[in-house]
Amino acid sequence: AGTNPRAARVAALIQRVIASSMEAQLHDKRLASVTITDVRVTNDLQIAKVYWTQLGMRREQGERKRAKQALDQAKGRLRSLVGSKAGLRLTPQLQFIYDEVPSEAHEIEDILLSRTSVT
């Protein structure tokens, strides 16, 4: 969200709206394990980068691909929901980006656990 406090507030709002809408309104099984990890909005409020991951899905490329397709298909609907709930004059474009950090953290954790159990 940069240094703009308004962009930070809008990002937090977008994260809440998308997370709650995915469960309550989209009803897409491909999104069952998807979690929104972060949202970053440009200072001009034009673009919102929505970072997401899948819980319990390790190295499942097919699952990730299906979830990405579901997010892209729901992009317009989610943007409309964000616009109506946020009351913004201009609703930012949504860009969905897979968040690699949680899966990398799991891999590091697995490596550390395997090393401690060996010693």
N, C-alpha and C positions, 0 to 999 in steps of 0.2 A: 504494500500500500504506500510505500515511499514515506515522505515526511508530511504529506497532506492529511490532517486529522479527519477531514470529511471523507477522503478516499478510504481511510481505515474503517470508519463507521459504516460506509456503504459496503465494504468488503465483508465485514462481520455480519451485516444484515443479509447479504446475498448468501453467505454460508448457511445461516439459519434457515432461510426460505428454501434453498435447494435441498438441504438435508431433510427438512420436514416434508417437503413436497414429494420427494422420491418415495417415501413410505406411504404417505396419505393419498396421493393423487395419481401416481404413475402406474402402480400395480404391474410392474414389469419384472418378471422373475430373474431376468439377466442382471438386475440391479440389486438383488437381495443381499449380496455381501459387499456392496460398494459403500465406502465411507468417504465423505468430503473432508480432506485433511487441512486444506487452507484455501483461501481466496485472496488474490492480490488484484487490486484495481489501479489502473493508471491514474495519475494525478488529474488528468482531464476527464476522468470517469467514462471514457469511451470503451475500454476493454476490461473485462474481468477474467483473469486466468484462474480457473477452478481446478485445484489439485485434488486428485482422488486416488484411492487405493482399494484393494479388495482384501477383506479380512479372511484369513483361513485359506487363501488361494496362493500357494507357492509354486512359482515356475509354471503356471498353467496359462500358456500363451493363448489358447483357444477361449478360455473363460474371460481373459482380459480383453480379447478382441470383441467378443460378444457384448461385454459390458460397455466398451467404448462405442460400439454401434448404437446401443440403446441410449447412451447419453447424447450422442450426436442427433439421433432421431427425436429426442425429447427437448433438444436445445431451444426451439422456438416456444414450446409450451412453458418451459422453465423460465425463459426470459420474460414471457408475458406475466407469469406469476410473480416474478421478482418486481416487475414494473408496477403491477397493481398493489402489491403489499408494501413496496418501498415508497410509493408516491413520488417517484423521480420523474422529472420532465423528460429526461433521456435515459433509457435503460441501457446499461453497457452491453456490448456483445459478449457472449460467453464463449470462452475457449477452454475445453477440457484437456487437462494434461495429467498423464499418469504419474503419480508420486512414487518415485523409486525408493525413497528413504526408508519407509517401514519394512519393505521386503529385504533391503540391504541390512537393516538392523537385525532382522531375524536370522539372516545368514551368518552375520558376525556372532550373534548369540549362540547359534548352533555350533560354530567353530570353537568358541570359548568353552561351551559345555562339554564338547567331545574331548578337549584337551584336559579339562579338570578331571574328567572321569578316567582318563588314562593314567594319571599320576597317582 
